[in-house]
């Protein structure tokens, strides 16, 4: 059996989810299966290419729902999991079918897709999660921003943080598919020590330091909201906790950046804010107005690379709204 696993690309939780799914599937569903890994990214326009769903089974993890009849497994935990109301209705209809409902799972209450997948695998299929406890632990910390401090998030002492930096920055389309199987085969420190991984780290750490200084120069914190525009310095990724490291008093951060395939508005909540959680704004709902989405505390909007002006308008509107709310 050939299984094609589609995962949230350039994302630590996405890579961990893909690796965990393959181990779970191999141990609990099809012992002789082979696995291929294909990254999916949030971009303007169509997110899926039906022509790629050619496996005997096709799985999507940590990414939006596809109503394609060729998708046999789906796991996600994002509030904005459905592109359209029709997709949501398709999923709800699936839940009325005993066979389909045992292959497609959604729960936005889980911190990471990895921990959600582990729970489903363990409780419904008897999957042993003890050997992958470290991976599950760090997927929750990274995806849920559960670091003990901004310093821990930005200074990146732990192997999981260094792996996150590499995963979010790589431009090699073969790198993450090569990395994914290792994540459930060895401790994360050993994964990081693999020569094809370790050699990438030093230049990325230097780029991380440069991004920190750039955001320090460009960011403004006002009325509890940080804003920065670095679109004139294209980056494939940067540490999303840098704004809170630089402005710990802020509640929200809006960053406008550009990469090879999109102009991005990143919207986040300071994980260490002292503000009452009940009063925090649901950022997924704000991002959905512009065609984006995410979680209640962090979201993003993707525009085509040539629509920088439209992205800037959206970012400025969100900044104004959040700053106005901060004064009320």
C-alpha positions as CSV (number, residue, x, y, z in Angstrom):
1,X,0.0,0.0,0.0
2,X,1.3,3.5,-0.9
3,X,0.2,6.3,1.4
4,X,0.6,9.9,0.5
5,X,0.8,12.2,3.6
6,X,0.0,15.9,3.0
7,X,1.1,18.1,5.9
8,X,1.3,21.8,6.9
9,X,4.7,22.7,5.3
10,X,7.4,24.8,7.0
11,X,5.7,24.0,10.4
12,X,7.2,22.0,13.3
13,X,3.7,20.6,14.2
14,X,3.0,19.8,10.6
15,X,6.2,17.8,10.3
16,X,5.6,16.1,13.6
17,X,2.0,15.3,12.7
18,X,3.1,13.7,9.4
19,X,5.8,11.6,11.2
20,X,3.4,10.5,13.9
21,X,0.6,9.7,11.4
22,X,3.0,7.4,9.4
23,X,4.1,5.6,12.6
24,X,0.6,5.2,13.8
25,X,-0.7,4.0,10.4
26,X,2.2,1.5,10.0
27,X,1.7,0.1,13.5
28,X,-2.1,0.1,13.7
29,X,-3.5,0.0,10.1
30,X,-1.1,-1.3,7.4
31,X,2.2,-2.8,8.5
32,X,3.6,-3.0,5.0
33,X,2.7,0.4,3.8
34,X,5.1,2.9,2.2
35,X,4.8,6.6,2.8
36,X,5.4,9.8,0.7
37,X,5.3,13.2,2.2
38,X,4.0,16.4,0.5
39,X,3.9,19.8,2.1
40,X,0.9,22.2,1.8
41,X,1.1,25.9,2.3
42,X,-1.5,28.6,3.0
43,X,-1.5,30.9,-0.1
44,X,-3.9,32.9,-2.1
45,X,-6.0,30.8,-4.4
46,X,-6.4,27.0,-4.5
47,X,-4.7,25.2,-1.7
48,X,-5.1,21.6,-3.1
49,X,-4.1,20.0,-6.3
50,X,-6.4,17.0,-6.9
51,X,-3.9,15.5,-9.3
52,X,-1.6,14.8,-6.3
53,X,-4.1,12.6,-4.4
54,X,-2.9,9.5,-6.1
55,X,-2.0,7.2,-3.2
56,X,-3.9,4.0,-2.3
57,X,-4.6,6.2,0.8
58,X,-4.2,9.9,1.0
59,X,-3.9,11.7,4.4
60,X,-4.0,15.4,5.3
61,X,-2.7,16.4,8.7
62,X,-2.5,19.8,10.4
63,X,-4.1,21.5,7.4
64,X,-7.5,22.6,6.1
65,X,-10.2,20.1,5.1
66,X,-10.5,18.8,1.6
67,X,-13.9,17.3,0.5
68,X,-12.1,15.3,-2.2
69,X,-13.3,11.7,-2.2
70,X,-9.7,10.7,-2.6
71,X,-8.8,11.9,0.9
72,X,-9.1,8.9,3.2
73,X,-7.6,10.4,6.5
74,X,-7.8,13.9,7.9
75,X,-6.6,15.3,11.3
76,X,-6.8,19.0,12.2
77,X,-7.1,21.3,15.2
78,X,-7.4,24.8,13.7
79,X,-10.5,26.9,14.3
80,X,-10.4,27.9,10.6
81,X,-10.3,24.3,9.3
82,X,-12.9,24.6,6.6
83,X,-12.4,26.8,3.5
84,X,-16.1,26.9,2.7
85,X,-19.5,26.2,4.5
86,X,-19.9,23.4,1.9
87,X,-16.6,21.8,3.1
88,X,-17.9,21.9,6.7
89,X,-21.2,20.3,5.7
90,X,-19.2,17.6,3.9
91,X,-17.3,16.8,7.0
92,X,-20.5,16.8,9.2
93,X,-22.0,14.3,6.7
94,X,-18.9,12.2,7.0
95,X,-19.4,12.0,10.7
96,X,-22.7,10.2,10.1
97,X,-21.0,7.5,8.2
98,X,-19.3,5.0,10.6
99,X,-16.5,4.2,8.2
100,X,-15.7,7.8,7.2
101,X,-16.0,9.1,10.8
102,X,-13.2,6.7,11.9
103,X,-10.8,8.2,9.4
104,X,-11.5,12.0,9.6
105,X,-11.1,13.9,12.9
106,X,-11.3,17.5,14.0
107,X,-11.0,19.1,17.4
108,X,-9.9,22.8,17.8
109,X,-9.4,22.3,21.5
110,X,-6.1,20.5,21.1
111,X,-2.9,22.6,21.4
112,X,-1.2,20.8,18.5
113,X,-2.3,18.5,15.8
114,X,0.4,16.0,17.0
115,X,-1.2,15.7,20.4
116,X,-4.6,15.4,18.9
117,X,-3.5,12.7,16.5
118,X,-1.8,10.9,19.4
119,X,-5.0,10.9,21.4
120,X,-7.1,9.5,18.6
121,X,-4.5,6.9,17.8
122,X,-4.2,5.8,21.4
123,X,-7.9,5.8,22.3
124,X,-9.5,4.6,19.1
125,X,-6.8,2.3,17.6
126,X,-4.6,1.2,20.6
127,X,-1.5,3.1,19.3
128,X,1.3,3.2,21.9
129,X,2.4,6.8,22.3
130,X,5.0,6.3,25.0
131,X,8.0,6.0,22.6
132,X,7.0,9.4,21.0
133,X,6.3,11.3,24.2
134,X,9.1,13.8,23.7
135,X,7.8,14.7,20.2
136,X,4.3,15.2,21.5
137,X,5.5,17.3,24.4
138,X,7.5,19.6,22.1
139,X,4.8,19.9,19.4
140,X,2.5,21.2,22.1
141,X,5.1,23.7,23.4
142,X,6.0,25.0,19.9
143,X,2.5,25.1,18.4
144,X,0.9,26.4,21.6
145,X,3.6,28.9,22.4
146,X,3.9,27.4,25.8
147,X,7.5,28.6,26.5
148,X,8.3,29.7,30.0
149,X,9.5,33.1,28.8
150,X,10.1,35.2,25.6
151,X,13.8,34.5,26.2
152,X,13.3,30.7,25.9
153,X,11.3,31.2,22.7
154,X,13.8,33.5,21.0
155,X,17.2,32.3,22.3
156,X,16.3,28.8,21.2
157,X,18.5,26.6,23.5
158,X,16.4,23.4,23.0
159,X,16.8,21.0,20.0
160,X,13.1,21.4,19.2
161,X,13.5,25.1,18.8
162,X,16.5,24.7,16.5
163,X,14.6,22.2,14.4
164,X,11.7,24.6,14.2
165,X,14.0,27.3,12.9
166,X,15.4,25.0,10.2
167,X,11.9,23.6,9.2
168,X,10.5,27.1,8.9
169,X,13.4,28.4,6.9
170,X,14.4,25.7,4.5
171,X,14.0,26.2,0.7
172,X,15.0,22.7,-0.2
173,X,11.7,20.8,-1.1
174,X,13.4,17.5,-0.3
175,X,14.6,18.5,3.2
176,X,11.4,18.1,5.3
177,X,10.2,14.9,3.6
178,X,13.7,13.5,4.4
179,X,13.5,14.8,8.0
180,X,9.9,13.6,8.8
181,X,10.6,9.8,9.3
182,X,13.4,10.6,11.7
183,X,11.2,12.5,14.1
184,X,9.5,9.4,15.4
185,X,12.6,7.2,15.1
186,X,15.1,9.0,17.4
187,X,15.3,11.7,20.1
188,X,15.1,15.3,18.8
189,X,18.8,15.9,19.8
190,X,19.9,13.0,17.6
191,X,17.7,14.3,14.7
192,X,19.4,17.7,15.0
193,X,22.8,16.0,15.0
194,X,22.3,14.3,11.7
195,X,24.8,15.9,9.2
196,X,22.2,17.0,6.7
197,X,20.4,18.8,9.5
198,X,23.3,20.1,11.6
199,X,25.0,21.8,8.6
200,X,22.0,24.1,8.1
201,X,21.9,25.5,11.6
202,X,24.9,28.0,11.8
203,X,23.8,30.3,8.9
204,X,20.2,30.2,10.0
205,X,21.2,31.3,13.5
206,X,23.0,34.2,12.0
207,X,19.9,35.1,9.9
208,X,17.8,34.8,13.1
209,X,20.0,37.4,14.8
210,X,19.7,39.7,11.7
211,X,15.8,39.3,11.8
212,X,15.8,40.2,15.4
213,X,17.7,43.4,14.8
214,X,15.5,44.2,11.7
215,X,12.3,43.8,13.7
216,X,13.8,45.8,16.6
217,X,14.4,48.6,14.1
218,X,11.1,48.4,12.4
219,X,8.6,47.6,15.2
220,X,6.4,50.1,17.0
221,X,4.4,49.2,20.1
222,X,1.4,51.5,20.8
223,X,-1.7,50.9,22.8
224,X,-0.7,47.3,23.5
225,X,-0.3,46.5,19.8
226,X,3.0,45.9,17.9
227,X,3.3,46.6,14.2
228,X,6.2,46.1,11.8
229,X,6.6,46.0,8.0
230,X,9.6,44.1,6.7
231,X,8.3,43.5,3.2
232,X,11.4,45.1,1.7
233,X,13.6,42.4,3.3
234,X,12.0,39.2,1.9
235,X,12.3,36.3,4.4
236,X,11.0,32.8,4.1
237,X,10.3,32.8,7.9
238,X,11.2,34.4,11.2
239,X,10.7,33.7,14.8
240,X,7.2,34.9,15.6
241,X,8.1,35.5,19.3
242,X,10.7,38.2,18.5
243,X,8.1,41.0,18.8
244,X,7.2,40.0,22.4
245,X,10.8,39.6,23.3
246,X,11.4,43.2,22.2
247,X,8.1,44.6,23.5
248,X,7.0,42.4,26.5
249,X,4.3,45.0,27.5
250,X,2.3,44.4,24.3
251,X,-0.7,42.2,23.9
252,X,-0.9,41.8,20.1
253,X,1.5,41.8,17.2
254,X,0.8,42.4,13.5
255,X,3.7,41.7,11.2
256,X,3.8,42.3,7.4
257,X,6.4,40.2,5.6
258,X,7.1,38.8,2.2
259,X,8.4,35.5,1.0
260,X,8.9,33.8,-2.4
261,X,5.3,32.7,-2.6
262,X,3.2,35.2,-0.6
263,X,2.9,38.5,1.2
264,X,1.8,37.6,4.7
265,X,0.0,39.4,7.5
266,X,0.9,37.5,10.7
267,X,-1.4,38.3,13.7
268,X,-0.6,37.0,17.2
269,X,-1.3,37.4,20.9
270,X,1.6,37.7,23.4
271,X,1.7,34.3,25.2
272,X,3.0,36.0,28.3
273,X,0.4,38.8,28.4
274,X,-1.1,39.7,31.8
275,X,-4.4,40.6,30.2
276,X,-7.4,38.6,31.2
277,X,-7.9,35.8,28.7
278,X,-11.6,36.3,28.6
279,X,-11.1,39.8,27.2
280,X,-8.7,38.8,24.4
281,X,-9.8,39.1,20.8
282,X,-10.4,36.0,18.7
283,X,-7.7,36.5,16.0
284,X,-8.9,33.7,13.8
285,X,-12.2,35.5,13.3
286,X,-10.4,38.7,12.3
287,X,-8.2,36.9,9.8
288,X,-11.2,35.0,8.3
289,X,-12.6,38.4,7.2
290,X,-9.6,38.7,4.8
291,X,-9.6,35.1,3.6
292,X,-7.1,33.9,6.3
293,X,-7.6,32.0,9.5
294,X,-5.8,30.2,12.3
295,X,-6.4,29.9,16.1
296,X,-8.0,32.2,18.6
297,X,-4.7,33.5,19.7
298,X,-2.7,33.4,16.5
299,X,-3.6,33.7,12.8
300,X,-2.4,34.8,9.4
301,X,-3.6,36.0,6.0
302,X,-1.9,35.2,2.8
303,X,-1.9,37.5,-0.3
304,X,-0.2,36.9,-3.6
305,X,3.4,38.2,-3.7
306,X,2.4,41.1,-6.0
307,X,-0.5,42.2,-3.7
308,X,1.7,43.9,-1.1
309,X,-0.6,47.0,-1.1
310,X,-3.7,45.0,-0.3
311,X,-1.9,43.1,2.4
312,X,-0.7,46.5,3.9
313,X,-4.3,47.8,3.9
314,X,-5.5,44.7,5.8
315,X,-2.6,44.9,8.3
316,X,-3.2,48.6,9.0
317,X,-7.0,48.0,9.5
318,X,-6.3,45.2,12.0
319,X,-3.7,47.3,13.8
320,X,-6.3,50.2,14.1
321,X,-9.0,47.9,15.3
322,X,-6.9,46.2,18.0
323,X,-5.4,49.5,19.1
324,X,-8.9,51.0,19.4
325,X,-10.1,48.0,21.4
326,X,-7.1,48.4,23.7
327,X,-8.3,51.8,24.6
328,X,-11.8,50.6,25.6
